Amino acid sequence: MLIPLRFRLQSPLPIVMSIVSIRLPDEIELSLTREAELTHRAKSEIARDAIADYLKRLERRRFLDEIARAARVRGDVEALELAAEALPLDNEALQRLEAPKTSRRKR
């Protein structure tokens, strides 16, 4: 028995996403709406990307804080200085890597 092409091309497992409801101050909602209109992206997509970026930054911050904490415990001044220098550079590098993704516009 032949299966129609339209059924064979569909993924057997649908992508499942949770639904989260948040309250936004009027000025943030207005900014979000403007950005959605300018970039032709859904507000939920912009919010999802913003939350993912925020969580990445938190994770990196915690990682570097842990390095600094370990350096303090060991009394390793050089490692402590490197961790302090790495945080701004790491954030700048991350922003540069992410910039093309966030500035991309759908047509």
N, C-alpha and C positions, 0 to 999 in steps of 0.2 A: 504494500500500500504506500503510495506517495503522499508525503506530508506537504501541504501548500507552503510555498516559500515564505509567506508572511508569518507563519507560525515557527518556522525553523530559524529565522533571524532574531527572534525575541530571546532575551536572556531568560534562562530558567529561574533565576532568582531576582526578584525585583529589588531595587534600591529602597531601603527603608530608612526614613529619617524621623526623629522624634519631633514633636511639635512643642515649642516653648512660647509662652505668652509673657511679654514684658511690658511694663509701663514706662513710657518715655516722657520727659518734659516736652512741652510744646515746641521749644526752640530746637531740640535735638530731632524731633519728628519732622519739623520743617526742613532742617538741613538734610536729613535722610531722604525726604521726598525730592528735594532739589537735586541731590546727587543721583538718585535713581532716574530722574528725568534726563539729566545731562549725559549719563553714561548708558542709558537704555538698558538698565539692569533692574531686576526686582529688588525691592527694599529688603526682602528676606535674604537675598544673596549677598547684599552689601553688609547686612548685620552679621550673617554667618561668617564672612571673611574677616570682619572686624573682630569678632569674638575669637576666631582661630588665631589671628595675629596677636591679640592680647595674651592668649594662653601660651603661645610660643615665647613671647617676651618674658612672661612670668617664669616659665620653666628655665630659660637661659639665665635669668637673674638669680634664681634659686641655686642653679648649678655653680655660677661664679661666686655667690655668697658662701656656698659650701667649701669651695676651694680656699676662699679667704679665711673662713673659720678654721679649716685644717692648718693653714699656714700660721695663723695666730697661735694655735695650740702648740705647734712645733717650734714656734719662734722663728719661722723662716721669713725674714723681712723681704728677701728678694721675690719669693713666691707671692707674698702679699702685695707687693708693688706691681707685679705682673698682672695679678687678678684685678687690681684697681684700674690699671691701664686698659685691660681687655674689655671691660664692660662697655665703655663708650664706643670703642672700635667695633666690638661685636654687634652692638645695636645699629651702628651706621652701616656695617656690611649687610646685616639682615635687611635693613630698609632699602639698600640699593638692589639687593637680590629680589625683593618683593615688589619694587616699584613698577616694573613692566607689567606684572600680573594685575596690580590694582589700578593701573592707568589704562588698561585695555578696555576698549569700548566695543560693544556688540553692535553690529550693523543690521 
